[in-house]
C-alpha cells in the first residue's frame, strides 16, 4: 500500500488505527478493546487514557506489519461529536500520537469527530459512498450516543445536526447493563445478541415512550430487572432488551421521516451491528448499515475523512 492516509481513534472502549489507500479503495484496520473488569459497566476516563497510551503502539505496530506504505497525512478523532463543548480526555491520546507522527513524517495533520468517523465508516463498508452526493439521515447508536442526525455532506466531511435522540439512557448502556446483570463480560453486545436469538417465546408488551422523535430507555432497564428478579429465562430478558431497542429505533426512524421528509437512512454505531435490529430496519426502511467490523468503534472512517480533508487542502 502506497500513499495511504492514517486514521487514529482512541474512544471508549476501543483503541484503533487504520490506513486508507484512495488509489485502490482499500482499508486496513486494527483495533483492540480496552479491558474492563468483570461485573463492571465501564471505565473511568483516567483509566481509559492510561490503557490507550499502553495499547496504541501495539495497534499501530500490528497495522504496520501488514502493510507497506507511505503515509500522506494523519487524521485523529478529537471529540465525541462535532459540536461545541464535546470533549472526552481519551481522545487526547490519539491526537497526541497522530500529531507527533505527522510532525515526524512531515505530512499534514487533521482532526474530525468520532461521530463523523462512524458515519464515514458506515458509508464505506455499506458500499454507499455515493450517498455523499446529497443529504441523508444517520443514526449513531452506541454506548455513549443514541442520536438521529441530519447529515449534509461537504468536501471535507459532513455538516451534522442532531434531530432526535434519547432522553435518558443510551441504547448501548441498556445492552451493557442488562448483559452485566446476566453475567456477561463488558461490552455485552455480541453475547446478548446470541442469547436473544435463542428465545422464541412470547414477550411482555413493548411500549416505547416517545416525545416527538425522541425516546426513553430507562423503562426498558427497569422491566428487564423485574423480569430477571421474577425468574424469567435469561434468553427472554435478552430478547426483550433487544426488541425494545429495535422498537425505539423503528419509532424514531418513522417520526424523523414523517417530520423532516424522505431521505436515505444510514445506521452506524456498535448497537447497530445487532443482527436482529439490522434485519428489522433493513426490511422496513431499506436502511444502509455498516458491516459488523465497521459498526463498533474503529478508525477507518477517520482515515477516509483525513483523505477528504487533505484533497480539499491541495
KEKE-3310 file (N, C-alpha, C; in steps of 0.2 Angstrom, whole numbers, plus 5000, padded with zeros to 4 digits):
npx = (5004:5003:5005:4995:4982:4983:4972:4967:4959:4954:4944:4931:4926:4938:4954:4960:4967:4969:4972:4970:4969:4967:4969:4967:4955:4956:4955:4964:4962:4965:4962:4959:4951:4948:4952:4940:4935:4927:4910:4909:4903:4910:4924:4934:4938:4952:4958:4955:4962:4975:4976:4974:4986:4995:4990:4990:5003:5004:4994:4996:5008:5004:4997:5006:5014:5007:5006:5014:5019:5017:5014:5003:4995:4989:4976:4966:4953:4945:4935:4920:4908:4903:4901:4901:4909:4910:4918:4931:4943:4950:4952:4963:4974:4975:4976:4988:4997:4995:4997:5011:5016:5013:5021:5034:5035:5033:5021:5003:4992:4976:4960:4945:4928:4923:4910:4908:4917:4912:4900:4906:4913:4902:4896:4907:4909:4896:4896:4891:4896:4892:4881:4885:4883:4871:4860:4857:4850:4857:4859:4867:4871:4876:4886:4888:4881:4865:4858:4849:4854:4854:4862:4873:4883:4900:4915:4925:4920:4906:4892:4883:4868:4859:4844:4835:4835:4840:4831:4836:4844:4857:4856:4866:4870:4859:4860:4873:4871:4860:4867:4878:4871:4866:4877:4887:4902:4909:4912:4894:4887:4888:4887:4874:4866:4867:4861:4849:4844:4841:4829:4812:4799:4785:4784:4783:4772:4779:4781:4787:4790:4788:4794:4789:4801:4810:4816:4814:4824:4826:4815:4815:4826:4822:4811:4818:4825:4815:4810:4821:4822:4810:4813:4812:4818:4835:4837:4825:4825:4836:4831:4820:4826:4833:4823:4816:4825:4826:4812:4812:4821:4815:4803:4809:4814:4803:4796:4806:4806:4793:4792:4803:4804:4807:4823:4838:4843:4855:4863:4873:4886:4890:4879:4871:4876:4869:4861:4848:4841:4846:4841:4827:4826:4832:4822:4811:4814:4824:4837:4854:4868:4882:4895:4898:4911:4914:4905:4906:4917:4930:4944:4943:4934:4939:4951:4947:4941:4951:4958:4949:4950:4963:4964:4955:4963:4973)
npy = (4994:5011:5028:5031:5035:5039:5034:5038:5032:5035:5030:5027:5011:5007:5005:5011:5010:5014:5012:5020:5018:5028:5025:5012:5010:5003:4998:4995:4989:4990:4985:4986:4981:4990:4984:4978:4976:4961:4962:4975:4990:4999:5011:5023:5039:5042:5029:5024:5033:5029:5016:5017:5024:5014:5004:5009:5010:4996:4993:5001:4995:4982:4986:4991:4980:4973:4980:4989:5005:5023:5036:5049:5058:5062:5058:5061:5057:5069:5073:5068:5072:5083:5096:5111:5111:5097:5084:5073:5066:5054:5055:5063:5055:5049:5060:5066:5057:5056:5069:5070:5060:5065:5077:5071:5064:5074:5077:5082:5086:5081:5083:5076:5073:5059:5054:5058:5050:5037:5038:5040:5028:5019:5022:5019:5005:5000:5001:5013:5026:5034:5041:5052:5062:5070:5076:5066:5054:5049:5037:5036:5025:5019:5015:5027:5036:5040:5044:5053:5060:5074:5074:5083:5082:5088:5095:5091:5082:5081:5091:5091:5089:5086:5079:5070:5060:5050:5052:5048:5035:5029:5018:5008:5008:5002:4989:4985:4986:4977:4965:4964:4961:4949:4942:4943:4947:4964:4973:4970:4967:4957:4945:4946:4948:4935:4927:4932:4929:4915:4914:4910:4912:4921:4938:4951:4965:4978:4994:5009:5024:5040:5056:5066:5064:5059:5047:5035:5025:5020:5014:5002:4996:4995:4986:4974:4971:4968:4957:4948:4947:4940:4927:4925:4917:4919:4921:4926:4939:4945:4945:4953:4966:4968:4969:4979:4990:4989:4992:5006:5012:5010:5017:5030:5032:5032:5043:5053:5053:5056:5069:5077:5073:5062:5054:5044:5032:5030:5018:5017:5013:5004:4996:4995:4984:4973:4959:4956:4968:4975:4967:4969:4984:4985:4978:4985:4999:4999:5002:5008:4999:4999:4987:4973:4973:4987:4993:4995:5005:5012:5016:5018:5026:5038:5039:5039:5052:5060:5059:5066:5079:5081:5081:5092:5102:5103)
npz = (5000:4995:4998:5008:5020:5037:5050:5067:5082:5098:5107:5120:5119:5113:5106:5091:5074:5057:5039:5024:5007:4994:4980:4978:4985:4997:5014:5028:5044:5062:5078:5096:5111:5126:5141:5153:5170:5176:5179:5179:5171:5163:5162:5171:5165:5167:5168:5155:5147:5151:5147:5133:5130:5133:5124:5110:5103:5101:5093:5082:5078:5074:5063:5055:5052:5043:5031:5018:5016:5012:5021:5018:5025:5042:5052:5066:5078:5088:5097:5104:5097:5083:5089:5099:5114:5116:5122:5128:5138:5133:5120:5118:5118:5106:5097:5101:5098:5084:5080:5083:5075:5062:5062:5063:5051:5042:5036:5033:5046:5053:5060:5066:5071:5082:5080:5066:5060:5063:5054:5041:5041:5040:5028:5019:5022:5019:5006:5001:4998:4988:4993:4998:4989:4992:5005:5019:5032:5047:5059:5075:5086:5101:5115:5121:5114:5107:5094:5081:5066:5055:5040:5030:5017:5014:5006:5015:5023:5034:5037:5052:5061:5075:5076:5083:5098:5113:5128:5141:5146:5135:5121:5120:5133:5139:5134:5139:5153:5155:5150:5159:5171:5168:5169:5159:5150:5149:5134:5131:5119:5108:5114:5120:5109:5103:5113:5114:5102:5103:5110:5108:5113:5120:5123:5136:5133:5122:5124:5119:5127:5119:5114:5103:5091:5099:5112:5126:5137:5150:5156:5150:5155:5169:5167:5162:5173:5182:5176:5176:5190:5193:5189:5176:5160:5155:5142:5138:5144:5138:5124:5126:5129:5117:5108:5112:5110:5096:5093:5098:5089:5077:5079:5081:5068:5060:5064:5062:5047:5045:5050:5044:5031:5017:5015:5012:5024:5036:5046:5060:5072:5087:5093:5082:5075:5079:5075:5074:5075:5064:5053:5055:5053:5040:5032:5034:5031:5022:5025:5026:5032:5042:5040:5051:5057:5055:5062:5076:5087:5077:5067:5053:5046:5051:5044:5031:5031:5034:5021:5013:5018:5016:5002:4999:5004:4995)
capx = (5000:5007:5001:4989:4980:4982:4967:4968:4953:4955:4937:4928:4931:4942:4960:4960:4971:4968:4976:4965:4973:4962:4970:4963:4949:4957:4956:4966:4961:4967:4959:4960:4946:4950:4950:4936:4934:4921:4904:4909:4900:4914:4930:4935:4942:4959:4960:4954:4968:4981:4975:4975:4993:4998:4988:4990:5008:5003:4989:5000:5013:5001:4995:5012:5016:5003:5006:5020:5015:5020:5009:5002:4993:4987:4970:4963:4947:4947:4930:4914:4903:4906:4898:4905:4909:4910:4925:4932:4950:4953:4954:4969:4980:4976:4978:4995:5001:4994:5001:5018:5018:5013:5027:5040:5034:5032:5014:4998:4988:4969:4956:4937:4924:4922:4904:4909:4921:4907:4896:4910:4914:4896:4896:4912:4908:4890:4897:4886:4899:4888:4876:4888:4880:4865:4858:4854:4850:4862:4858:4873:4868:4881:4886:4889:4877:4859:4855:4847:4857:4853:4869:4874:4890:4903:4921:4929:4916:4899:4888:4879:4864:4855:4836:4832:4839:4837:4830:4839:4850:4859:4854:4872:4870:4854:4863:4878:4868:4857:4871:4882:4866:4865:4884:4891:4908:4908:4905:4890:4883:4888:4884:4867:4863:4867:4857:4842:4841:4839:4822:4807:4793:4781:4787:4778:4771:4784:4779:4792:4788:4791:4792:4791:4806:4815:4814:4816:4827:4826:4809:4817:4831:4818:4807:4822:4827:4809:4809:4826:4821:4805:4815:4812:4824:4840:4836:4819:4827:4840:4826:4816:4830:4835:4817:4814:4829:4823:4806:4814:4824:4809:4799:4812:4815:4796:4795:4810:4804:4787:4793:4808:4804:4811:4830:4841:4844:4861:4863:4880:4887:4890:4872:4868:4878:4865:4859:4840:4839:4848:4836:4821:4827:4833:4816:4806:4816:4829:4842:4861:4871:4889:4897:4899:4918:4915:4899:4909:4922:4935:4947:4943:4931:4943:4956:4944:4939:4958:4959:4945:4952:4969:4962:4952:4968:4979)
capy = (5000:5017:5034:5030:5040:5035:5037:5035:5034:5032:5031:5022:5007:5004:5008:5008:5013:5012:5015:5020:5019:5030:5023:5006:5010:4998:5000:4990:4992:4986:4988:4982:4983:4992:4978:4981:4971:4958:4964:4982:4993:5004:5013:5030:5042:5042:5023:5024:5036:5025:5010:5019:5025:5007:4999:5012:5007:4989:4993:5003:4990:4977:4988:4992:4973:4970:4985:4993:5011:5029:5040:5055:5063:5058:5061:5058:5059:5074:5074:5063:5074:5089:5102:5115:5108:5090:5083:5067:5065:5048:5057:5066:5050:5048:5067:5067:5052:5057:5075:5068:5056:5070:5081:5067:5062:5080:5077:5086:5083:5084:5080:5075:5070:5052:5053:5059:5044:5032:5039:5038:5020:5015:5023:5015:4997:4998:5002:5018:5032:5038:5045:5059:5067:5073:5075:5059:5054:5044:5035:5034:5021:5016:5015:5034:5040:5037:5050:5053:5066:5076:5075:5087:5081:5093:5092:5089:5078:5082:5095:5086:5092:5081:5080:5066:5056:5048:5057:5046:5030:5027:5011:5004:5007:4997:4982:4983:4985:4970:4960:4963:4958:4942:4938:4943:4952:4970:4975:4964:4967:4951:4939:4947:4946:4927:4924:4935:4925:4909:4914:4911:4913:4927:4944:4956:4970:4983:5001:5014:5031:5045:5063:5068:5058:5057:5041:5034:5018:5019:5010:4995:4993:4993:4980:4969:4969:4965:4950:4944:4945:4936:4921:4924:4915:4924:4922:4931:4945:4947:4946:4959:4972:4969:4970:4986:4994:4989:4996:5013:5014:5010:5023:5036:5032:5034:5050:5058:5053:5060:5076:5080:5071:5056:5053:5038:5032:5026:5016:5016:5013:4997:4993:4994:4978:4968:4955:4956:4975:4976:4964:4973:4990:4984:4976:4990:5005:4998:5006:5006:4998:4997:4980:4972:4975:4994:4996:4997:5010:5010:5022:5018:5032:5044:5039:5042:5059:5063:5059:5071:5085:5083:5083:5099:5106:5103)
capz = (5000:4995:4998:5012:5025:5043:5055:5074:5086:5105:5111:5124:5123:5108:5103:5084:5069:5050:5034:5018:5001:4989:4974:4977:4989:5002:5021:5033:5051:5068:5085:5102:5116:5132:5146:5159:5175:5176:5183:5178:5165:5160:5164:5172:5159:5168:5166:5148:5145:5153:5143:5126:5130:5133:5118:5104:5100:5099:5087:5076:5076:5070:5057:5050:5050:5037:5026:5016:5014:5013:5024:5015:5030:5048:5055:5073:5081:5093:5101:5103:5092:5080:5092:5104:5121:5116:5125:5132:5138:5130:5113:5118:5117:5098:5095:5103:5094:5077:5078:5083:5069:5056:5063:5062:5044:5038:5032:5036:5052:5053:5066:5065:5077:5082:5076:5059:5058:5062:5048:5035:5041:5038:5021:5016:5022:5016:4998:5000:4997:4983:4997:4999:4984:4994:5012:5022:5039:5050:5066:5078:5091:5104:5122:5123:5110:5103:5090:5073:5063:5048:5038:5024:5015:5010:5003:5020:5028:5035:5042:5056:5066:5079:5076:5088:5102:5119:5134:5147:5144:5128:5119:5122:5141:5141:5132:5144:5160:5155:5149:5165:5175:5166:5170:5153:5150:5145:5131:5130:5113:5104:5118:5121:5103:5103:5118:5112:5096:5106:5113:5103:5116:5120:5127:5138:5128:5122:5123:5120:5127:5114:5114:5096:5088:5105:5115:5133:5138:5157:5157:5147:5160:5174:5165:5162:5180:5185:5173:5179:5198:5194:5187:5168:5157:5153:5135:5137:5146:5132:5119:5127:5128:5110:5105:5114:5106:5089:5093:5099:5083:5072:5081:5079:5061:5057:5066:5058:5040:5044:5052:5040:5024:5015:5013:5014:5031:5037:5053:5062:5080:5089:5094:5075:5072:5081:5069:5073:5074:5057:5049:5055:5049:5033:5029:5034:5029:5017:5028:5025:5038:5042:5041:5058:5059:5055:5066:5083:5086:5073:5064:5046:5044:5052:5039:5025:5032:5033:5014:5010:5021:5013:4995:4999:5006:4990)
cpx = (5004:5003:4995:4988:4979:4977:4968:4962:4954:4949:4936:4924:4936:4948:4960:4965:4969:4971:4971:4970:4968:4963:4967:4957:4950:4958:4958:4966:4963:4964:4960:4955:4950:4948:4946:4935:4927:4916:4904:4906:4904:4920:4930:4939:4950:4961:4960:4960:4974:4981:4977:4983:4997:4997:4990:4997:5008:4999:4992:5005:5010:4998:5001:5015:5013:5003:5013:5017:5019:5014:5008:4999:4990:4981:4968:4957:4948:4942:4924:4910:4906:4902:4902:4904:4909:4917:4926:4940:4953:4955:4960:4975:4981:4978:4985:4999:5001:4998:5008:5020:5018:5019:5033:5040:5034:5026:5009:4995:4981:4966:4948:4934:4924:4915:4904:4913:4916:4902:4900:4912:4908:4895:4901:4910:4901:4890:4892:4890:4896:4883:4879:4887:4874:4864:4855:4853:4854:4860:4865:4871:4873:4880:4886:4884:4871:4856:4853:4850:4855:4860:4869:4881:4893:4910:4926:4926:4909:4897:4883:4875:4859:4848:4832:4837:4836:4836:4833:4845:4851:4857:4860:4872:4865:4857:4868:4876:4864:4862:4875:4877:4865:4872:4888:4897:4906:4914:4901:4886:4882:4885:4877:4863:4862:4862:4850:4839:4839:4832:4817:4800:4790:4785:4782:4777:4776:4781:4784:4790:4792:4789:4794:4795:4811:4812:4817:4819:4827:4821:4811:4821:4827:4814:4812:4824:4821:4809:4815:4825:4815:4806:4814:4818:4828:4839:4830:4821:4831:4835:4822:4820:4832:4829:4815:4819:4827:4817:4807:4817:4819:4805:4802:4813:4808:4795:4799:4808:4798:4788:4798:4808:4809:4818:4832:4843:4850:4861:4871:4881:4887:4884:4869:4871:4874:4861:4851:4838:4840:4843:4829:4821:4828:4826:4811:4808:4821:4835:4849:4864:4878:4890:4899:4906:4918:4909:4902:4914:4928:4938:4947:4940:4935:4949:4953:4943:4946:4960:4955:4948:4959:4968:4959:4958:4974:4977)
cpy = (5006:5023:5034:5035:5036:5039:5034:5037:5031:5034:5027:5017:5003:5008:5006:5013:5010:5015:5015:5022:5022:5028:5016:5005:5005:5001:4994:4993:4987:4989:4983:4985:4985:4987:4982:4975:4968:4961:4972:4984:4998:5006:5021:5032:5041:5035:5022:5027:5032:5019:5012:5020:5018:5003:5002:5010:5000:4989:4995:4999:4984:4979:4989:4985:4970:4974:4988:4999:5017:5033:5047:5061:5059:5062:5057:5061:5063:5075:5069:5065:5081:5095:5105:5112:5101:5088:5077:5066:5060:5050:5060:5062:5050:5054:5068:5063:5054:5064:5074:5065:5060:5074:5077:5065:5068:5080:5081:5082:5086:5080:5080:5073:5062:5050:5053:5052:5038:5032:5037:5031:5016:5016:5019:5007:4995:4999:5008:5025:5037:5043:5052:5064:5071:5072:5068:5060:5048:5043:5033:5031:5017:5016:5023:5039:5037:5043:5049:5060:5067:5078:5078:5086:5087:5091:5090:5084:5079:5088:5091:5090:5086:5083:5075:5062:5053:5053:5055:5042:5030:5019:5006:5003:5002:4990:4980:4982:4978:4964:4958:4959:4951:4938:4939:4948:4958:4971:4969:4963:4960:4945:4940:4946:4939:4924:4926:4930:4918:4908:4915:4911:4920:4932:4948:4962:4976:4990:5006:5021:5036:5052:5066:5062:5056:5051:5040:5026:5016:5014:5003:4992:4991:4986:4974:4966:4966:4957:4945:4942:4940:4929:4920:4921:4920:4926:4927:4938:4949:4949:4953:4966:4973:4972:4977:4991:4995:4993:5004:5016:5015:5016:5030:5037:5035:5041:5055:5058:5057:5067:5080:5078:5065:5057:5046:5038:5027:5024:5014:5016:5005:4993:4991:4988:4972:4965:4956:4963:4977:4973:4967:4980:4990:4982:4981:4997:5005:5002:5004:5005:4997:4990:4979:4975:4983:4997:4999:5002:5007:5016:5022:5024:5038:5044:5042:5049:5063:5064:5065:5078:5087:5084:5090:5104:5107:5109)
cpz = (5000:4995:5002:5017:5031:5047:5061:5078:5093:5109:5116:5120:5118:5106:5096:5079:5062:5045:5028:5012:4996:4982:4973:4981:4995:5009:5025:5040:5056:5074:5090:5108:5122:5137:5152:5163:5175:5181:5183:5171:5162:5164:5166:5166:5161:5167:5159:5145:5145:5148:5136:5125:5129:5126:5111:5100:5097:5093:5081:5073:5072:5064:5052:5048:5044:5031:5024:5013:5015:5016:5021:5020:5036:5050:5061:5075:5087:5098:5100:5097:5089:5083:5098:5111:5121:5117:5129:5132:5134:5123:5113:5116:5109:5095:5095:5098:5086:5075:5078:5077:5063:5056:5061:5054:5039:5034:5036:5042:5052:5059:5063:5071:5077:5079:5069:5056:5058:5056:5042:5035:5038:5031:5017:5016:5019:5008:4996:5000:4992:4987:4999:4994:4986:5001:5013:5029:5042:5058:5069:5085:5095:5112:5125:5119:5107:5100:5083:5071:5056:5046:5031:5022:5012:5008:5008:5025:5028:5039:5046:5061:5069:5078:5080:5092:5108:5124:5140:5145:5137:5127:5121:5129:5143:5139:5137:5151:5160:5155:5156:5170:5174:5166:5164:5154:5146:5140:5130:5124:5109:5108:5119:5115:5102:5107:5116:5106:5098:5109:5108:5106:5116:5124:5130:5133:5128:5120:5124:5121:5123:5116:5107:5093:5093:5109:5122:5133:5145:5159:5155:5152:5166:5173:5165:5169:5184:5182:5176:5186:5198:5191:5180:5166:5155:5146:5133:5139:5140:5126:5120:5126:5121:5106:5106:5110:5099:5088:5093:5092:5077:5073:5079:5072:5058:5058:5062:5050:5040:5045:5047:5033:5023:5013:5015:5021:5032:5045:5055:5070:5082:5090:5087:5072:5074:5075:5068:5072:5066:5052:5049:5052:5042:5029:5029:5031:5023:5019:5026:5032:5037:5043:5048:5061:5059:5059:5073:5082:5082:5070:5057:5043:5045:5047:5033:5025:5031:5025:5011:5012:5017:5005:4994:5000:5000:4985)
residu = (UNK:UNK:UNK:UNK:UNK:UNK:UNK:UNK:UNK:UNK:UNK:UNK:UNK:UNK:UNK:UNK:UNK:UNK:UNK:UNK:UNK:UNK:UNK:UNK:UNK:UNK:UNK:UNK:UNK:UNK:UNK:UNK:UNK:UNK:UNK:UNK:UNK:UNK:UNK:UNK:UNK:UNK:UNK:UNK:UNK:UNK:UNK:UNK:UNK:UNK:UNK:UNK:UNK:UNK:UNK:UNK:UNK:UNK:UNK:UNK:UNK:UNK:UNK:UNK:UNK:UNK:UNK:UNK:UNK:UNK:UNK:UNK:UNK:UNK:UNK:UNK:UNK:UNK:UNK:UNK:UNK:UNK:UNK:UNK:UNK:UNK:UNK:UNK:UNK:UNK:UNK:UNK:UNK:UNK:UNK:UNK:UNK:UNK:UNK:UNK:UNK:UNK:UNK:UNK:UNK:UNK:UNK:UNK:UNK:UNK:UNK:UNK:UNK:UNK:UNK:UNK:UNK:UNK:UNK:UNK:UNK:UNK:UNK:UNK:UNK:UNK:UNK:UNK:UNK:UNK:UNK:UNK:UNK:UNK:UNK:UNK:UNK:UNK:UNK:UNK:UNK:UNK:UNK:UNK:UNK:UNK:UNK:UNK:UNK:UNK:UNK:UNK:UNK:UNK:UNK:UNK:UNK:UNK:UNK:UNK:UNK:UNK:UNK:UNK:UNK:UNK:UNK:UNK:UNK:UNK:UNK:UNK:UNK:UNK:UNK:UNK:UNK:UNK:UNK:UNK:UNK:UNK:UNK:UNK:UNK:UNK:UNK:UNK:UNK:UNK:UNK:UNK:UNK:UNK:UNK:UNK:UNK:UNK:UNK:UNK:UNK:UNK:UNK:UNK:UNK:UNK:UNK:UNK:UNK:UNK:UNK:UNK:UNK:UNK:UNK:UNK:UNK:UNK:UNK:UNK:UNK:UNK:UNK:UNK:UNK:UNK:UNK:UNK:UNK:UNK:UNK:UNK:UNK:UNK:UNK:UNK:UNK:UNK:UNK:UNK:UNK:UNK:UNK:UNK:UNK:UNK:UNK:UNK:UNK:UNK:UNK:UNK:UNK:UNK:UNK:UNK:UNK:UNK:UNK:UNK:UNK:UNK:UNK:UNK:UNK:UNK:UNK:UNK:UNK:UNK:UNK:UNK:UNK:UNK:UNK:UNK:UNK:UNK:UNK:UNK:UNK:UNK:UNK:UNK:UNK:UNK:UNK:UNK:UNK:UNK:UNK:UNK:UNK:UNK:UNK:UNK:UNK:UNK:UNK:UNK:UNK:UNK:UNK:UNK:UNK:UNK:UNK:UNK:UNK:UNK:UNK:UNK:UNK:UNK)
# end
